[in-house]
Amino acid sequence: MKIHKNLLLLVMLLLGNITISFAQEIKGIVYDLETSKKLPDVLIKNLRTNDQVKTDLQGNFTIPGKMSDYLSLTAHGYDRDTAFIYQEGITRIYLVNDKSTITIDEVVVSKITDSRLTREIERAKNNSKAVETSTTRGGLRISPSRLFGKEAKQARASIEILEIEREQRNVDRVFTNDVILSLIPMERQDLLLFKDGYRPSYEFIKQASPEDLKAYILDSYAKFKKNKVEPIKQ
């Protein structure tokens, strides 16, 4: 009987280890976009599982979840926002004060959450137009000064940057490590080199079926192996 108890204990320990090893978590840090200060007490909610946690004093959080989950972020004084998880590792999320106006540049764009990015594209497109709504006279009116003004020129310059960033994120959502490794087992270093050198275009991703993507990955990996330079043996 004692042997059976020991075996049962061993099985329970093994099952416990299996449960832990297969647990999926999202780890991240939440920052203020303008100051890069880490934000405590931000409510994080996984919209798929409804799990909720709050960031600690250093802005850190860990929540049950996986790639392709959406996280909702709520903090006093900041826009309520969402972040789409499409990369492995520590996720850095930047929130924007609800009264802030963003000056677009490449550095800032890479830090904006997906929903904020969409809003900034719409705002930039609106600011680049020559047509505006008159609040005093009613209706629409053409404003040459609005079209050729400094704000409109900045807006038009921002649109291209913003839309390129959005396209790159849409590629990242599809051309993932999981998809690649499900077809081709490879070491992490090779995976990074492959993703960097054979990243598909947004135009391809936009119209490609899952089968098209698989064919692209297999064909690209064949080229990757052929072009890979083997290290010289000493």
ZAMARGU-4260 file (C-alpha; in steps of 0.2 Angstrom, whole numbers, plus 5000, padded with zeros to 4 digits):
<rodrens>
0) 5000/5000/5000 | 5014/5011/5004 | 5021/5009/4986 | 5005/5013/4979 | 5004/5030/4989
5) 5022/5034/4983 | 5017/5030/4965 | 5002/5041/4966 | 5012/5055/4974 | 5025/5054/4960
10) 5011/5054/4946 | 5003/5070/4955 | 5020/5078/4955 | 5022/5074/4936 | 5005/5080/4932
15) 5008/5096/4941 | 5024/5099/4932 | 5015/5096/4915 | 5002/5109/4920 | 5015/5122/4924
20) 5025/5119/4908 | 5010/5120/4897 | 5003/5136/4905 | 5003/5150/4893 | 5006/5168/4899
25) 5008/5185/4892 | 5021/5196/4901 | 5022/5215/4898 | 5027/5232/4904 | 5016/5247/4902
30) 5023/5264/4899 | 5018/5282/4897 | 5021/5286/4879 | 5028/5304/4881 | 5038/5301/4897
35) 5042/5283/4895 | 5038/5281/4914 | 5032/5264/4919 | 5013/5265/4924 | 5007/5256/4940
40) 4989/5251/4944 | 4984/5249/4925 | 4970/5236/4923 | 4974/5223/4910 | 4960/5212/4904
45) 4962/5198/4891 | 4946/5200/4880 | 4947/5181/4876 | 4948/5174/4893 | 4941/5188/4903
50) 4956/5186/4915 | 4961/5203/4924 | 4977/5209/4932 | 4984/5226/4937 | 5002/5232/4934
55) 5014/5232/4949 | 5023/5248/4955 | 5036/5245/4940 | 5022/5243/4927 | 5025/5225/4925
60) 5011/5212/4923 | 5008/5194/4919 | 4991/5187/4913 | 4985/5170/4906 | 4985/5171/4887
65) 4993/5167/4871 | 4998/5175/4854 | 4984/5183/4845 | 4975/5188/4861 | 4968/5206/4863
70) 4972/5215/4879 | 4961/5229/4886 | 4971/5243/4896 | 4962/5255/4907 | 4971/5268/4918
75) 4965/5284/4926 | 4969/5299/4914 | 4973/5289/4899 | 4964/5283/4884 | 4956/5266/4886
80) 4965/5256/4873 | 4968/5238/4867 | 4984/5229/4862 | 4985/5214/4850 | 4998/5202/4855
85) 5008/5196/4840 | 5026/5194/4846 | 5034/5183/4859 | 5044/5189/4874 | 5040/5204/4885
90) 5027/5215/4877 | 5030/5234/4879 | 5014/5244/4878 | 5013/5263/4878 | 4998/5272/4883
95) 4994/5290/4878 | 4987/5303/4890 | 4969/5307/4885 | 4972/5325/4882 | 4988/5323/4873
100) 4991/5326/4854 | 5004/5315/4846 | 5017/5322/4834 | 5020/5308/4823 | 5038/5301/4819
105) 5045/5284/4816 | 5050/5281/4835 | 5033/5286/4842 | 5023/5276/4829 | 5032/5260/4834
110) 5026/5262/4852 | 5008/5266/4848 | 4995/5252/4852 | 4985/5246/4837 | 4969/5255/4841
115) 4978/5271/4844 | 4987/5269/4827 | 4970/5267/4818 | 4964/5283/4826 | 4980/5293/4822
120) 4978/5288/4804 | 4960/5294/4803 | 4965/5310/4812 | 4980/5313/4800 | 4968/5310/4785
125) 4955/5322/4791 | 4969/5335/4795 | 4976/5333/4777 | 4959/5337/4769 | 4954/5354/4761
130) 4936/5352/4766 | 4930/5356/4783 | 4914/5358/4792 | 4909/5376/4797 | 4902/5377/4814
135) 4895/5395/4812 | 4889/5395/4794 | 4883/5376/4793 | 4888/5364/4779 | 4905/5361/4771
140) 4917/5373/4764 | 4933/5373/4755 | 4948/5380/4764 | 4964/5383/4754 | 4973/5388/4770
145) 4968/5371/4778 | 4975/5362/4763 | 4991/5370/4761 | 4994/5375/4780 | 5008/5368/4791
150) 4996/5356/4800 | 4990/5348/4783 | 5007/5346/4776 | 5013/5337/4792 | 4997/5326/4792
155) 5000/5321/4774 | 5018/5316/4779 | 5012/5307/4794 | 4999/5296/4784 | 5013/5287/4774
160) 5023/5283/4790 | 5007/5277/4799 | 5000/5266/4785 | 5017/5258/4783 | 5018/5254/4801
165) 5000/5246/4801 | 5004/5236/4786 | 5020/5229/4794 | 5009/5224/4810 | 4997/5215/4799
170) 5011/5205/4791 | 5018/5201/4809 | 5000/5194/4814 | 5001/5181/4800 | 5020/5178/4797
175) 5022/5171/4815 | 5035/5160/4823 | 5021/5147/4827 | 5016/5146/4809 | 5034/5145/4802
180) 5039/5132/4815 | 5024/5121/4812 | 5031/5119/4794 | 5049/5119/4797 | 5059/5115/4813
185) 5074/5127/4815 | 5085/5134/4828 | 5080/5151/4835 | 5095/5160/4827 | 5090/5153/4810
190) 5072/5158/4813 | 5077/5176/4816 | 5087/5177/4801 | 5074/5168/4790 | 5060/5180/4796
195) 5071/5195/4793 | 5077/5190/4776 | 5061/5182/4769 | 5047/5193/4776 | 5032/5193/4764
200) 5025/5209/4758 | 5009/5217/4764 | 5001/5215/4746 | 5005/5197/4746 | 4998/5194/4764
205) 4982/5204/4760 | 4977/5192/4746 | 4985/5176/4751 | 4976/5160/4758 | 4983/5150/4772
210) 4989/5137/4759 | 4997/5151/4749 | 5006/5157/4765 | 5012/5139/4768 | 5019/5137/4750
215) 5028/5154/4752 | 5036/5149/4768 | 5042/5132/4761 | 5048/5140/4745 | 5057/5154/4754
220) 5065/5141/4766 | 5072/5132/4752 | 5080/5148/4746 | 5086/5152/4763 | 5095/5135/4765
225) 5103/5137/4748 | 5109/5154/4751 | 5115/5151/4769 | 5133/5152/4771 | 5140/5138/4782
230) 5153/5143/4795 | 5171/5138/4790 | 5178/5124/4801 | 5194/5127/4810
</rodrens>
